[in-house]
Amino acid sequence: MPTPVNQRVQKRRENLRAAGLRPLQIWVPDTRRPGFAEECRRQALLVAKADAADRDLQHFMDAAIADLDSDSE
């Protein structure tokens, strides 16, 4: 008879702890929630507007891209 799932899970957790790891619970946004995509779009537009108004950022990004291009040659 196969080992019950809870025993396999417990053994796996014990092995991970023995390897110096610990369990961690992480809460993340629910991408299935109604309105999630619209809120992402709204925030992205706000960031894009702020970035477009920031000349220093644009110069920095242009210099970074030019630096990447020169590294690939």
N, C-alpha and C positions, 0 to 999 in steps of 0.2 A: 504494500500500500504506500502511495507517495506521501512525502512529508507535508503536513498541513501548511498552508500559505503563511499563517502567522508565525510559525516556527522558522520558516525559511527567511522571512523578513527580519525576525529577531536575530538570527545568525548573521545575516548580511550586515545589520546595524552594529552588532558586536565586532565584526571584522573591520568595519570602517572606523569605529572608535579605537580599536587596537592599532590602527594605522595613523592615529593622531587626528582624526576628523571628528566633527560633531554635527548633529543635525541643525538645520536652520530653516525657519519658515519665512518666506518672502511673499509679501502682498504686492500684486501688480494690477494695473488697470484692466478691467474686464472689456476686452475688445469686442465682445458680443453685445454689449449694452447699447440700447437705442441711444442715438445721438453721439456715440463715440467718434465716428468718422467725421461728423460735422464739427465737433469740438477740436479734433486734430487739425482739420482744415483751417478753422478760425485762428488757432494758435500759430499755425505755420504762416498764414498771411500776415499776422502781426509781426512775426520775426522777420519775414521777408521785407516788410515795409521799413522796419527799424534798420535792417542791414542796408537797404537801398539808400537810406538817408545818411549812412555813416561812411563818409569818404575815406577816412583813415583805414577802416576795415577793408574797403574795396582795394585800396593800394596795397595793403598787407596781403590780401588774397592773390592779387595779380603777381606780386613779388614771389609768393610761395609757389604759384603755378610755374612761373618762369624758372625758379630754382629746380623744381621737379623736372621740367623739360630739359634743363641743362645737365642734370644728373643722368638722364637716359641716353645722352649722346655719347 
